[in-house]
Amino acid sequence: MISTLSQLRPGQHIRVEQTINRREGAWKKSTTGELVEILTAPTGSWFAHGSQDRYWLLRLRVRKPCGEITLLSLSPDSELFILDSEAQESTSASAPV
């Protein structure tokens, strides 16, 4: 994922597949769109002990084809695909822990 993150540029088309594991089975969600921004931001959680008493998460701001802008928090279960206009999938990786 580290090498993929260095390849990401605003304007690229990406797909993020996120999985939430539950006792009853996994939920899967896929979001496709244009990458607007890559950022790290704190959770705001008062009990997380990290830098400045906050737990920092990697986040992607994505513009969906309908125009909606969404902010995705990446987890270890997230998968990132950089889409190519010709082949539709050129690179894939898993999110860092």
Buried (B, 14 or more C-beta within 10 A) or exposed (E): BEEBBEEBEEEBBBBBBBBEEEEEEEEEEEBBBBBBEBEEEBEEEEEBEEEEEBEEBBBBBBBEEEEEEEEBEBBEBBBBBBBEEEEEEEBEBBBEE
